[in-house]
Amino acid sequence: MSNAASPPAAAPKTGGAPPKYKRKLSNYLLDAKLQLRYVLFVTVLSAVIAGALGYMIYSQRHSASASIEHDLGMEFHTEMQDISQKLDADDRWLIYKMVGVGVGLVIILSAYLTIMTHKVAGPLYKVSMYFDRMADGKLGRVTPLRQGDMLQDFYQAFSDAHAGLRTRATADADKLAELVVKLKEPGGGDEGDYRGEAKSQLTAALDDLGKHVEQRKKQLA
Amino acid sequence: MPPATDNRAYKRSWKNLLINKRYQLQFTLFMVGLSTLLMIGLGIWVMKEANEATNVSLSSELGTNCGTIEVIDDTAPAVAAPAAPAQEPAVPMATDGSAAPAPSPAPAAGSAGSAAGSAGSAAGSGDVVTEHHVKVQIEESEMVPVAPPPPPPPKLRNDLLQQIADHWQCKLVTSTNIDKLHAGRDRILWVMILTGLLLVLGLAGFGIKMTHKVAGPLFKITLYLGKMRDGRLDKVYNLRKGDQLVEFYDHFKSAHAGVVANEKADIAAIKKVIESAEAAGLGARPAVAELRAMLARKEKSLE
């Protein structure tokens, strides 16, 4: 997750339509460990299957060639060398074709799996970026996933949780700011000792809370 | 209260394998479908090659010449038949003076009838035949039918048994080879089918199991996210052994810790204000009461 070149999604600080992030070839292996595990397994499986099938078809074809060679050898002694070479060339061509098909199979499956796992790794990467921001106390806006991404349900759960935290934090910050203002206001019929050290301590505490709220509001922006 | 440890051993259950059906089935079915298509294409090509190779070999085997069994030995001299009485050639008999048609030239002398026939013939042909065809008048004649001699018994070849053995040996080998070719083609077909099924089932199982290792942590995080949405910041436990997305989970734990740290900072700041307000004798103010309520809520969210 953390080995990608650059973050794909930076949360915009203002509202409006979310920016569209296009897929880039260089970012297809966002989570190499996760993605390559799938790719490697399927690649090995495909190679084994293609190899086994290839061996069987080659042995069948080779026996046919040997049979032809044997039959023709009885009638065409002189041309036998040419015939034998041609049959061997045919058998070799079959091997090349099978290798080509096997490599094609592996490439197609690997490419497919890379794309599919990218559709999983992409949202995970994006969410992990938001998680990092949350770790720093930042609860900015969340942009939706790209079209075709998987894990939409998970992302929706994350968006809901993020929105809940953000709403509550915003409400708390607003409320605290309001309470700081109220507590800074003198009077109100209070009979307490609103002077001296207690006053200065309260003022300091309210200043601290005010700064805290301001910082929180910045993080929520 | 949750236990102090970060590890809670939840065992995997097959009932929970499809924990996130949408993601897991979408991933797995697409992979299985693609593999099936590729296997079908590959199978058609392989069977085409196999059929071609098999047909070539079959043609070769069916064209194998096992030879014919020669029962009679044509090269051996005919066996001498038992001596038969000399067959008299049929001679037309003339009962009057008219000339009979001339028979074929008489064979070797020694036969009275033959000589007589020759004389008669010569007489009938006038001047052309004079001394070799003497007209013979047979007064009495007797014909004795003689049965033709039986044909000589066929001479069997000396190597007849060997020939039969070789012939059927050849037929057997050919038949065995044909069976082998059919069996080879059938084997390829069955291996193709079994391999295809194995691939599909294997990929389905692999896909579900692997996606489960991804879906499991996601499910766990989703539960925590639900709690966070509702304002409950419970303790976060570690993943199960073998789960994937360990790094991603670490990111989540950092985020959770960040939110908890924010709440704790809020709590500390609010507590400080409440304590200062109470020290200043302002504890009865509604604003302080609101701060207390907020503090209680925030403290409860961390339980």
HADDOCK unambig.tbl for C-alpha pairs under 7 A between the chains (distance, minus, plus):
assign (segid A and resid 1 and name CA) (segid B and resid 247 and name CA) 6.72 0.50 0.50
assign (segid A and resid 1 and name CA) (segid B and resid 248 and name CA) 6.61 0.50 0.50
assign (segid A and resid 56 and name CA) (segid B and resid 188 and name CA) 6.71 0.50 0.50
assign (segid A and resid 57 and name CA) (segid B and resid 46 and name CA) 6.60 0.50 0.50
assign (segid A and resid 57 and name CA) (segid B and resid 50 and name CA) 6.05 0.50 0.50
assign (segid A and resid 60 and name CA) (segid B and resid 50 and name CA) 6.46 0.50 0.50
assign (segid A and resid 60 and name CA) (segid B and resid 53 and name CA) 6.27 0.50 0.50
assign (segid A and resid 61 and name CA) (segid B and resid 50 and name CA) 6.95 0.50 0.50
assign (segid A and resid 61 and name CA) (segid B and resid 53 and name CA) 5.03 0.50 0.50
assign (segid A and resid 64 and name CA) (segid B and resid 53 and name CA) 5.31 0.50 0.50
assign (segid A and resid 64 and name CA) (segid B and resid 54 and name CA) 6.68 0.50 0.50
assign (segid A and resid 64 and name CA) (segid B and resid 56 and name CA) 6.01 0.50 0.50
assign (segid A and resid 64 and name CA) (segid B and resid 57 and name CA) 4.82 0.50 0.50
assign (segid A and resid 67 and name CA) (segid B and resid 57 and name CA) 5.95 0.50 0.50
assign (segid A and resid 67 and name CA) (segid B and resid 60 and name CA) 6.53 0.50 0.50
assign (segid A and resid 68 and name CA) (segid B and resid 60 and name CA) 6.76 0.50 0.50
assign (segid A and resid 71 and name CA) (segid B and resid 60 and name CA) 6.88 0.50 0.50
assign (segid A and resid 128 and name CA) (segid B and resid 248 and name CA) 6.21 0.50 0.50
assign (segid A and resid 128 and name CA) (segid B and resid 251 and name CA) 5.77 0.50 0.50
assign (segid A and resid 131 and name CA) (segid B and resid 251 and name CA) 5.76 0.50 0.50
assign (segid A and resid 131 and name CA) (segid B and resid 252 and name CA) 5.66 0.50 0.50
assign (segid A and resid 131 and name CA) (segid B and resid 255 and name CA) 4.74 0.50 0.50
assign (segid A and resid 132 and name CA) (segid B and resid 251 and name CA) 6.33 0.50 0.50
assign (segid A and resid 132 and name CA) (segid B and resid 254 and name CA) 6.97 0.50 0.50
assign (segid A and resid 132 and name CA) (segid B and resid 255 and name CA) 6.05 0.50 0.50
assign (segid A and resid 134 and name CA) (segid B and resid 255 and name CA) 4.81 0.50 0.50
assign (segid A and resid 134 and name CA) (segid B and resid 258 and name CA) 5.99 0.50 0.50
assign (segid A and resid 134 and name CA) (segid B and resid 259 and name CA) 6.63 0.50 0.50
assign (segid A and resid 135 and name CA) (segid B and resid 254 and name CA) 5.24 0.50 0.50
assign (segid A and resid 135 and name CA) (segid B and resid 255 and name CA) 3.96 0.50 0.50
assign (segid A and resid 135 and name CA) (segid B and resid 256 and name CA) 6.86 0.50 0.50
assign (segid A and resid 135 and name CA) (segid B and resid 257 and name CA) 6.47 0.50 0.50
assign (segid A and resid 135 and name CA) (segid B and resid 258 and name CA) 3.89 0.50 0.50
assign (segid A and resid 135 and name CA) (segid B and resid 259 and name CA) 6.66 0.50 0.50
assign (segid A and resid 136 and name CA) (segid B and resid 258 and name CA) 5.94 0.50 0.50
assign (segid A and resid 137 and name CA) (segid B and resid 258 and name CA) 5.59 0.50 0.50
assign (segid A and resid 137 and name CA) (segid B and resid 259 and name CA) 6.24 0.50 0.50
assign (segid A and resid 137 and name CA) (segid B and resid 262 and name CA) 6.37 0.50 0.50
assign (segid A and resid 150 and name CA) (segid B and resid 23 and name CA) 6.66 0.50 0.50
assign (segid A and resid 151 and name CA) (segid B and resid 23 and name CA) 6.15 0.50 0.50
assign (segid A and resid 154 and name CA) (segid B and resid 222 and name CA) 6.53 0.50 0.50
assign (segid A and resid 157 and name CA) (segid B and resid 222 and name CA) 6.18 0.50 0.50
assign (segid A and resid 157 and name CA) (segid B and resid 225 and name CA) 6.65 0.50 0.50
assign (segid A and resid 158 and name CA) (segid B and resid 225 and name CA) 6.15 0.50 0.50
assign (segid A and resid 160 and name CA) (segid B and resid 229 and name CA) 6.57 0.50 0.50
assign (segid A and resid 161 and name CA) (segid B and resid 225 and name CA) 5.31 0.50 0.50
assign (segid A and resid 161 and name CA) (segid B and resid 226 and name CA) 6.14 0.50 0.50
assign (segid A and resid 161 and name CA) (segid B and resid 228 and name CA) 5.86 0.50 0.50
assign (segid A and resid 161 and name CA) (segid B and resid 229 and name CA) 4.03 0.50 0.50
assign (segid A and resid 162 and name CA) (segid B and resid 229 and name CA) 6.95 0.50 0.50
assign (segid A and resid 164 and name CA) (segid B and resid 229 and name CA) 4.72 0.50 0.50
assign (segid A and resid 165 and name CA) (segid B and resid 228 and name CA) 6.93 0.50 0.50
assign (segid A and resid 165 and name CA) (segid B and resid 229 and name CA) 5.99 0.50 0.50
assign (segid A and resid 179 and name CA) (segid B and resid 287 and name CA) 5.68 0.50 0.50
assign (segid A and resid 182 and name CA) (segid B and resid 287 and name CA) 6.79 0.50 0.50
assign (segid A and resid 183 and name CA) (segid B and resid 287 and name CA) 6.71 0.50 0.50
assign (segid A and resid 190 and name CA) (segid B and resid 282 and name CA) 6.57 0.50 0.50
assign (segid A and resid 191 and name CA) (segid B and resid 281 and name CA) 6.91 0.50 0.50
assign (segid A and resid 192 and name CA) (segid B and resid 280 and name CA) 5.76 0.50 0.50
assign (segid A and resid 192 and name CA) (segid B and resid 281 and name CA) 3.67 0.50 0.50
assign (segid A and resid 192 and name CA) (segid B and resid 282 and name CA) 5.72 0.50 0.50
assign (segid A and resid 193 and name CA) (segid B and resid 280 and name CA) 5.07 0.50 0.50
assign (segid A and resid 193 and name CA) (segid B and resid 281 and name CA) 5.53 0.50 0.50
assign (segid A and resid 194 and name CA) (segid B and resid 280 and name CA) 5.26 0.50 0.50
assign (segid A and resid 194 and name CA) (segid B and resid 281 and name CA) 6.92 0.50 0.50
assign (segid A and resid 198 and name CA) (segid B and resid 276 and name CA) 6.62 0.50 0.50
assign (segid A and resid 198 and name CA) (segid B and resid 279 and name CA) 6.06 0.50 0.50
assign (segid A and resid 198 and name CA) (segid B and resid 280 and name CA) 5.00 0.50 0.50
assign (segid A and resid 199 and name CA) (segid B and resid 280 and name CA) 6.23 0.50 0.50
assign (segid A and resid 201 and name CA) (segid B and resid 276 and name CA) 6.01 0.50 0.50
assign (segid A and resid 202 and name CA) (segid B and resid 273 and name CA) 6.30 0.50 0.50
assign (segid A and resid 202 and name CA) (segid B and resid 276 and name CA) 4.70 0.50 0.50
assign (segid A and resid 202 and name CA) (segid B and resid 277 and name CA) 5.91 0.50 0.50
assign (segid A and resid 205 and name CA) (segid B and resid 272 and name CA) 6.03 0.50 0.50
assign (segid A and resid 205 and name CA) (segid B and resid 273 and name CA) 5.14 0.50 0.50
assign (segid A and resid 205 and name CA) (segid B and resid 276 and name CA) 6.95 0.50 0.50
assign (segid A and resid 206 and name CA) (segid B and resid 273 and name CA) 6.05 0.50 0.50
assign (segid A and resid 209 and name CA) (segid B and resid 269 and name CA) 5.61 0.50 0.50
